[in-house]
C-alpha cells in the first residue's frame, strides 16, 4: 500500500503540479504581504492622528475588512465586480487585491496598538527636547514599537500562508486545488489517494508555517522580558 501511495507523486507530473501549486500560493502570499504590510504600517500611523475624519475613515475600513469573511470578498471581487465593470480580472489579481485589503487592515491594528502602548511621558519628553515628529518616530516610537510589532507580523504571515487554501473557491490552482484534481484521478485505482495527497500537502504547509510560528513565539517572549 505504501509503494502504491507513493507512486502517485512519481506518476506523470503530479509532484511538480503540487509543488507548482505551492509556489503559486507562496507568490500570492509574498506579493500580498509586501503591499499589505506597507499599507498597514501607513494606515496604522494615520490611525493615531488627532483628526477625527481620518480616524473615522480608517475605523470604517478596518471594521469592514476585518469582519467581512474573505470568502465573501473573493466572490464579490471575482464574480460581481468584473461584471459590474464589464471587464475581466485575473484570479491572481483578485487574490492579491483581497489579501492586501485584509492584511493592511490587520497590520494597521497591530501598528496602532504598538504606537499607543508607548508611555505618553516619553513622547512628551521628546517634544520637550525639541524632537521633530520624524525624530520622535526614529528615537521613541520605532525602538519601542518594533519589538511589539514583529511577533504579531510573523503570526499574520503564517495566517496568510494558511489562508491561501481558500483560493480554490475561485479556481486558483494552489496546492489544495491541484491536490483535489490528483485525488480525483486516482481514487478508484488507489483508495488511499486522499490520505497520501492531503498528508503531503499538510507536510508542505507545516514546513512553511512552523518555523515562522516558533520564531514569533520566541520574539514575543523576548519582548515581554
Helices and strands as residue ranges (DSSP letters): H 2-10, H 14-46, H 52-67, H 70-75, I 76-80, H 81-85, H 91-116, H 120-128, H 133-136, I 137-141, H 142-163, G 164-170, H 175-186, H 193-224
